[in-house]
Amino acid sequence: DLYNGTIKKFSVSRNVLCSNCNGKGTESGASMECQGSGMKVSERQLGPVMIRQTQHCCNDCKGTGEVISDHDRCVSCNGEKVVMEEKVFLSL
């Protein structure tokens, strides 16, 4: 069919970053507990001179470094950071 000059139309869909929130999902997405690192540092004094530091996963963001509340979600991508884009191509 393509040899005879038939025009075929096909579409391709892909995920692209949301242009409304620039791929953040929200305006204020950083976790307040870990300042966006995903890890929390705790210190414990063992003696008059010794201090022990330990790192553990942040309980607030579960290690992702960001928290998107329901009322702060982007209206275009619903906090998913990407939107589906569909392009239509014509081939001769």
N, C-alpha and C positions, 0 to 999 in steps of 0.2 A: 504493500500500500504506500509506503513512503517513497518508493521509486517512482510511482505514478503521480506524485504531487499531492498526496493526501495530507491534510493538516491534522495533527494529533495534539490534543490538549492534555497535559498532566500537571499535577500539583505535588509539591514537596512541602512538608511541614517540619519545623524544627523549633527547639526551645532557644529563645534569645533573652538576654537580660532585660528586665522591665525598665522601660524608659521613664516611667513616672517616679520611681524611687531609686533609680540608678543601680539596681541589683541589691539593695540593702534590705528590702522587705518592710522597712519602717524608717522613720526619721531618727528615733532614739532607740537603738537596738543593743547597746553595750550593757553587759551585766554590771550591776553596781557592786557586787561582792568581789569580783575578780578583776575589774576594770578591762574586761574584754580578753583576758589571757586564757580563760578556761581552767586555770589552776589557782588555788588559794594557798597562801603561805601562812603557817601558824608557828609561833615561837613559844618555847617553854623554857623557863629558867631552871637549870638543874643544880646550880650552886651559886656562890657569890660571884663567880667569874664566868661560868659556863652557861651558854644558851644553845638550845637545840632548835633548829628550824626543820620543819617538815612541809612537804608539798602534797596536796591532795586535790582531787577533782572538785570543782565548785559545785555546791549543792543547788545553787540558784539556776544555773544555766546547763547543768549536767555535762560540763566540759566543752561545750560549743563556743563559749565566749560571748554569746548574745542571747537576749531574752526579748521576744516579740509578744507583747500583750495583745489581747483580742481587740481592744479599742484603738491601738496604734498601728494595726496592720494596713498595708497599702491596699487601696481599693481596686487597683488594676490587677495585681498578681496575688492578692490575699495572703501576703507574707511569704510566698514561695520563691521570690526573687527572680523568677523567669516566667515568661508568657509564651504561648504557642503562636508561632508566626507561620502563615501559609503563603507560599508563592505559587503562582500559576504560570506555566511555561507553554509556549506553542512551538511545535517542531514542524518544519516544512518537509 
